[in-house]
């Protein structure tokens, strides 16, 4: 990994999928989410990554950077409060999201606007599920994305 990345805390997972994990990290002095995937699960096509790095919309997670080491591909992403799946965990669950949320219709609208933007850019999400719908609030504006 480059020297731009430090404090990658593999014990502090934000999420885990079939092919990799997401944990907190620091990139260019900024708190980020780092998605780590084994190289054997990565297609050699970098056009998709370049397209994702070009996305710029308040309702779409920002991919800041991607790089590899001998075993893994690392994606440095905008850090959000939680995923939608954590909102629906049972009361009392240690990982349940208890932070602020917009009204349901606002959240649904923001999801639809983000997907519309992705489609207008010629891309398809391909893995839309509660774990991949992220919750983030701009603390300066008290608005949700």
C-alpha positions in Angstrom: 0.0 0.0 0.0 1.1 3.6 -0.6 2.3 5.8 2.2 -0.9 7.9 1.7 -2.8 5.2 3.5 -2.3 4.5 7.2 -4.3 3.3 10.2 -6.1 0.6 8.3 -7.9 -1.2 11.2 -8.8 -4.6 10.0 -10.3 -5.4 13.5 -12.7 -2.5 13.2 -14.9 -3.8 10.3 -17.7 -1.6 8.9 -19.0 -4.5 6.8 -18.1 -7.8 5.2 -19.2 -9.4 2.0 -18.5 -12.6 0.1 -15.3 -11.3 -1.4 -13.9 -8.7 1.0 -14.3 -6.5 4.0 -14.8 -2.8 4.6 -13.0 -1.1 7.5 -12.0 2.4 8.6 -8.8 4.0 7.4 -7.1 7.3 6.8 -6.2 8.5 3.3 -4.6 11.9 2.7 -5.3 12.9 6.2 -9.0 12.1 5.8 -11.1 9.4 7.4 -12.4 7.0 4.8 -13.9 3.6 4.4 -11.5 1.1 2.9 -12.9 -1.8 0.9 -10.3 -4.7 0.6 -10.9 -7.4 -1.9 -8.6 -10.4 -2.8 -7.1 -9.9 -6.2 -8.4 -13.3 -7.4 -11.9 -11.8 -7.2 -11.1 -8.7 -9.2 -11.6 -8.4 -12.9 -8.6 -7.0 -14.7 -10.8 -4.3 -16.4 -10.1 -0.9 -14.8 -12.6 1.0 -16.9 -15.3 0.4 -14.3 -13.1 1.9 -11.6 -12.3 4.9 -13.7 -16.0 5.4 -14.3 -16.8 5.2 -10.6 -14.0 7.7 -9.8 -15.7 10.1 -12.2 -19.0 10.1 -10.3 -19.8 13.2 -8.4 -23.3 13.4 -6.8 -24.4 14.0 -3.3 -26.5 10.7 -3.3 -23.7 8.5 -4.6 -20.7 7.4 -2.5 -17.4 8.8 -3.7 -14.6 6.6 -4.7 -11.4 8.6 -4.0 -8.7 6.1 -4.9 -7.9 2.5 -5.7 -4.7 0.6 -5.5 -3.3 -3.0 -5.1 -0.6 -4.8 -3.2 0.5 -8.4 -3.9 -2.7 -9.9 -2.5 -5.5 -7.3 -2.3 -7.2 -4.4 -4.2 -8.1 -1.5 -1.9 -10.8 1.0 -2.6 -10.8 4.3 -0.6 -14.4 5.5 -0.3 -16.3 8.3 1.4 -17.0 7.3 5.0 -20.7 7.2 5.9 -22.6 6.9 9.2 -24.0 3.4 8.6 -25.7 1.2 6.0 -29.5 0.8 5.8 -29.3 -2.8 7.0 -28.0 -1.5 10.4 -31.1 0.7 10.7 -33.3 -2.5 10.7 -31.4 -4.6 13.2 -33.3 -5.6 16.3 -33.5 -3.1 19.2 -30.6 -3.8 21.6 -28.3 -5.1 18.9 -24.8 -3.6 19.4 -24.5 -2.6 15.7 -28.0 -1.1 15.3 -27.9 2.4 13.8 -29.5 4.8 16.2 -28.5 8.1 14.5 -30.6 10.6 12.7 -32.6 9.6 9.7 -34.6 11.6 7.1 -38.3 10.8 6.7 -38.8 7.6 4.8 -40.1 9.3 1.6 -37.0 11.6 1.6 -34.7 8.6 2.0 -36.4 6.8 -0.9 -36.3 9.9 -3.0 -32.5 10.3 -2.4 -31.9 6.7 -3.3 -33.9 7.1 -6.5 -32.1 10.3 -7.5 -28.7 8.7 -6.8 -29.6 5.7 -9.0 -30.9 8.0 -11.7 -27.6 9.8 -11.8 -25.7 6.5 -12.0 -27.9 5.4 -14.9 -27.5 8.8 -16.7 -23.7 8.3 -16.5 -24.1 5.0 -18.4 -23.6 2.7 -15.4 -25.7 0.1 -13.6 -25.3 -0.6 -9.8 -25.8 -4.4 -10.0 -25.8 -5.0 -6.3 -28.5 -2.9 -4.7 -29.3 -4.2 -1.2 -29.6 -2.7 2.3 -25.9 -3.3 3.0 -25.1 -1.1 0.0 -27.5 1.8 0.8 -25.5 4.1 3.0 -26.6 6.7 5.5 -24.7 10.0 5.8 -25.6 13.3 7.3 -23.8 16.5 6.5 -23.2 17.9 10.0 -22.8 21.5 8.7 -26.2 21.5 6.9 -28.1 18.9 9.0 -29.2 17.3 5.7 -29.1 13.7 4.6 -27.8 12.0 1.5 
